[in-house]
Amino acid sequence: MNEGERQSAGTLLDVRDLRVSYAGRGRGRRGGRAAVDGVSLTVTAEETLGLVGESGSGKTTVARCVAGLLSPGAGTVTFEGRPLGRAGRRPPELQRAVQMVFQDPRSSLNPRMTVAAIIAEVWGTHPVTAPRGDRTAALHRLLAGMGLDPEVASRRAGDLSGGQCQRVSIARALAVRPRLLVCDEAVSALDVSVQAQILRLLADLRGRHRLAMLFISHDLGVVHQIADRVAVMSRGVIVEEGRTDEVLTAPRHPYTRALLDAALDLDDTVRDDDTVRDDGTVRDDDRARGDGRVRGDGTVRGDCTVRDDGTVPRDGMLPGDGTVWGDGTVRGDGTADGEVAV
Amino acid sequence: MTAAGTARGHGAGKAAPGTDGPVLRIADLAVELPGPHGTRVRAVDGVSFDVPRATTVGLIGESGSGKTMTAHAVLGLPPEGATLTGRLLWHGEDLVTADPARRRAVRGREIAMIFQDPLAALNPTQRIGRQVGEIPRRDRLPRAEVRRRTAELLDRAGIPEPERRMRAYPHELSGGLRQRAVIAMALAGNPELLLADEPTTALDVTVQSRILRLLADIQAADGLAMLLVSHDLRVVSHVAEQVVVMYAGRVCERGPARAALRRPAHPYTAALVRSVPAVRTRTALAAPLPGAPATPANRPDGCAFHPRCPLVRARCRDETPQVREAAPGRWSACHFAEEVLGE
């Protein structure tokens, strides 16, 4: 494939012009909405790419395409030049190579399975990664690498704390020796002190196992800590991409700037410069006109429903069926970033 | 939009707090819950702090810290089977011993609450206007007056086109608008104290900053007291003048928010602060605390934090520390608070 040949050496994951739209429900006036509208990104070996954006930006949809949980409508996803299809259709070595860690470890682990059974299952699926010889010793080594006691092996996932569950999820992903770890809000549901533990663990494992990571988060602070590069998504497209320290200290795109302005830091003093007014609007000279992305008042333009000031254009109602999704948001046209409806 | 565009310094421009005593004084509050095998679990264990007039107090803690239980106790909504001891002095009147009718009169009127999940707080089958207008309607105001008042409340909560939004159902509004509707409901009874339990946790950052600003503006305009319950230190450091940090059902530190978060007087607060990554600068990954947060059900002896504490000594294992004033205005439940402060 042309794209495959063009990629530079060291590129692990190559996403080209990815498009995903979810079928709209109802009378089909709009027919569905592009959740991801032409996203291209690459992740090189041992690199961590942070993907940030607000809910509805499409970042989770990108993650799910990479993990093979969703089929893209258009575009290609390749891993070292080899196309990545749906997870079930991938050759075993590609299945293994890309693993995912989800936001809520409690819903991504079967609460009634023991930790030993959870790990045995993935070793059964990928026998080449199964340890030769003493499996129990190997299991204990794996758990120890995650900072878990050996006694956890016999516990059921439902009896573990949130932090322990997330360590087990990571152990399950690493048990098959992946090269790319897709972390979708992997630390967002955790208590602050536990979040720090898991971040530290991910950073350690990344070095130890020479992992590349696609790290999806809405928390700019977390991304700043862990990512080498960052891509900012809004309305299904990447609006800015670059080295983390550059993007998050000197953002070029108004949307990134709006995100950073809204993000709180511990030691912030009340803003007294004049870039942002008290009502949250941005001054004229900061306006971005004509790029179709961010309005002068800091709200984002698009066909889609909720402005970031919490107001809704047009008739004040969301079009569509107003289904409520797991993260508590309503997607106007009944679509969600692949999240499970409640 | 009405949300007054007034600049807000921390504490600036407000009536001096404490001139006529705090609006709410929580003294030695304990909430006991039924535990397994007939045991009782002290989910809230001897919590004391004040909420002064026109002041925001941030109540910080991780899951199981008892922060939400404390807020619910103030509202008179402890869980089923819970026993409440201690005192909740509302303008000097003890709500723990007050009769149910009096408590009902206070709840939702003098003390109002904003919950984390606006979808759960709103009735999905009723239009926004009906829900926000519930208190004016119960006050038997004429229908036109209820309508006018409802629109006014929505307008104060920063909802554009209130007349139109009154006819919307909760699912037709965005997350930010829904939380504004909940705020409008809370304001309906002209409260003196607003309990906000993780009011922005479910919202995107850009929406979060606007909701926080709205709350600050309303608070400044009305001289409201606010108890902000949150796990998010960043939010608390922005909004609160005072902070109370809870761990495993007990207070471990309280004091002025900025000072406490800049120079903590308890090792747990210090660890929390270290765990918060900065947005605008790259912070090195902090050495995390070992273990999981203790819960009231399995609270360690002595200082509940001692198994995770980097400064732990023999005394911490045996002797439960009392909350004491380690430095002027700085209260800490650490035996070695002076040492922590001195670092």
HADDOCK unambig.tbl for C-alpha pairs under 7 A between the chains (distance, minus, plus):
assign (segid A and resid 54 and name CA) (segid B and resid 204 and name CA) 5.89 0.50 0.50
assign (segid A and resid 55 and name CA) (segid B and resid 204 and name CA) 6.76 0.50 0.50
assign (segid A and resid 191 and name CA) (segid B and resid 62 and name CA) 5.69 0.50 0.50
assign (segid A and resid 191 and name CA) (segid B and resid 63 and name CA) 6.77 0.50 0.50
assign (segid A and resid 192 and name CA) (segid B and resid 272 and name CA) 6.72 0.50 0.50
assign (segid A and resid 192 and name CA) (segid B and resid 275 and name CA) 6.20 0.50 0.50
assign (segid A and resid 193 and name CA) (segid B and resid 272 and name CA) 6.15 0.50 0.50
assign (segid A and resid 193 and name CA) (segid B and resid 275 and name CA) 5.93 0.50 0.50
assign (segid A and resid 193 and name CA) (segid B and resid 288 and name CA) 6.59 0.50 0.50
assign (segid A and resid 193 and name CA) (segid B and resid 289 and name CA) 6.42 0.50 0.50
assign (segid A and resid 194 and name CA) (segid B and resid 292 and name CA) 6.72 0.50 0.50
assign (segid A and resid 196 and name CA) (segid B and resid 275 and name CA) 5.50 0.50 0.50
assign (segid A and resid 196 and name CA) (segid B and resid 286 and name CA) 6.88 0.50 0.50
assign (segid A and resid 196 and name CA) (segid B and resid 288 and name CA) 5.51 0.50 0.50
assign (segid A and resid 197 and name CA) (segid B and resid 288 and name CA) 5.16 0.50 0.50
assign (segid A and resid 200 and name CA) (segid B and resid 285 and name CA) 6.28 0.50 0.50
assign (segid A and resid 220 and name CA) (segid B and resid 279 and name CA) 5.47 0.50 0.50
assign (segid A and resid 221 and name CA) (segid B and resid 277 and name CA) 4.85 0.50 0.50
assign (segid A and resid 221 and name CA) (segid B and resid 278 and name CA) 4.92 0.50 0.50
assign (segid A and resid 221 and name CA) (segid B and resid 279 and name CA) 3.91 0.50 0.50
assign (segid A and resid 222 and name CA) (segid B and resid 277 and name CA) 5.84 0.50 0.50
assign (segid A and resid 224 and name CA) (segid B and resid 279 and name CA) 6.39 0.50 0.50
assign (segid A and resid 224 and name CA) (segid B and resid 282 and name CA) 5.63 0.50 0.50
assign (segid A and resid 225 and name CA) (segid B and resid 277 and name CA) 6.77 0.50 0.50
assign (segid A and resid 225 and name CA) (segid B and resid 282 and name CA) 5.64 0.50 0.50
assign (segid A and resid 225 and name CA) (segid B and resid 283 and name CA) 5.87 0.50 0.50
assign (segid A and resid 225 and name CA) (segid B and resid 284 and name CA) 6.49 0.50 0.50
assign (segid A and resid 225 and name CA) (segid B and resid 285 and name CA) 6.59 0.50 0.50
assign (segid A and resid 248 and name CA) (segid B and resid 280 and name CA) 6.08 0.50 0.50
assign (segid A and resid 249 and name CA) (segid B and resid 280 and name CA) 5.73 0.50 0.50
assign (segid A and resid 259 and name CA) (segid B and resid 206 and name CA) 6.34 0.50 0.50
assign (segid A and resid 262 and name CA) (segid B and resid 205 and name CA) 5.82 0.50 0.50
assign (segid A and resid 262 and name CA) (segid B and resid 206 and name CA) 4.96 0.50 0.50
assign (segid A and resid 262 and name CA) (segid B and resid 209 and name CA) 5.66 0.50 0.50
assign (segid A and resid 263 and name CA) (segid B and resid 205 and name CA) 5.91 0.50 0.50
assign (segid A and resid 264 and name CA) (segid B and resid 234 and name CA) 5.83 0.50 0.50
assign (segid A and resid 264 and name CA) (segid B and resid 235 and name CA) 6.90 0.50 0.50
assign (segid A and resid 265 and name CA) (segid B and resid 234 and name CA) 5.62 0.50 0.50
assign (segid A and resid 265 and name CA) (segid B and resid 278 and name CA) 5.88 0.50 0.50
assign (segid A and resid 265 and name CA) (segid B and resid 279 and name CA) 6.12 0.50 0.50
assign (segid A and resid 266 and name CA) (segid B and resid 233 and name CA) 6.81 0.50 0.50
assign (segid A and resid 266 and name CA) (segid B and resid 234 and name CA) 4.69 0.50 0.50
assign (segid A and resid 266 and name CA) (segid B and resid 237 and name CA) 6.01 0.50 0.50
assign (segid A and resid 270 and name CA) (segid B and resid 9 and name CA) 6.50 0.50 0.50
assign (segid A and resid 278 and name CA) (segid B and resid 5 and name CA) 5.29 0.50 0.50
assign (segid A and resid 278 and name CA) (segid B and resid 6 and name CA) 6.63 0.50 0.50
assign (segid A and resid 278 and name CA) (segid B and resid 7 and name CA) 6.12 0.50 0.50
assign (segid A and resid 279 and name CA) (segid B and resid 5 and name CA) 5.43 0.50 0.50
assign (segid A and resid 280 and name CA) (segid B and resid 210 and name CA) 6.52 0.50 0.50
assign (segid A and resid 306 and name CA) (segid B and resid 174 and name CA) 6.11 0.50 0.50
assign (segid A and resid 308 and name CA) (segid B and resid 206 and name CA) 6.05 0.50 0.50
assign (segid A and resid 308 and name CA) (segid B and resid 207 and name CA) 5.86 0.50 0.50
assign (segid A and resid 309 and name CA) (segid B and resid 206 and name CA) 6.90 0.50 0.50
assign (segid A and resid 309 and name CA) (segid B and resid 207 and name CA) 5.57 0.50 0.50
assign (segid A and resid 310 and name CA) (segid B and resid 174 and name CA) 6.13 0.50 0.50
assign (segid A and resid 310 and name CA) (segid B and resid 175 and name CA) 6.87 0.50 0.50
assign (segid A and resid 310 and name CA) (segid B and resid 176 and name CA) 4.41 0.50 0.50
assign (segid A and resid 310 and name CA) (segid B and resid 177 and name CA) 5.39 0.50 0.50
assign (segid A and resid 310 and name CA) (segid B and resid 207 and name CA) 6.08 0.50 0.50
assign (segid A and resid 311 and name CA) (segid B and resid 177 and name CA) 6.43 0.50 0.50
assign (segid A and resid 312 and name CA) (segid B and resid 174 and name CA) 6.93 0.50 0.50
assign (segid A and resid 316 and name CA) (segid B and resid 165 and name CA) 6.98 0.50 0.50
assign (segid A and resid 317 and name CA) (segid B and resid 172 and name CA) 4.99 0.50 0.50
assign (segid A and resid 317 and name CA) (segid B and resid 173 and name CA) 6.13 0.50 0.50
assign (segid A and resid 318 and name CA) (segid B and resid 172 and name CA) 5.39 0.50 0.50
assign (segid A and resid 318 and name CA) (segid B and resid 173 and name CA) 6.75 0.50 0.50
assign (segid A and resid 322 and name CA) (segid B and resid 171 and name CA) 6.01 0.50 0.50
assign (segid A and resid 322 and name CA) (segid B and resid 172 and name CA) 6.39 0.50 0.50
assign (segid A and resid 329 and name CA) (segid B and resid 175 and name CA) 6.10 0.50 0.50
assign (segid A and resid 330 and name CA) (segid B and resid 174 and name CA) 6.71 0.50 0.50
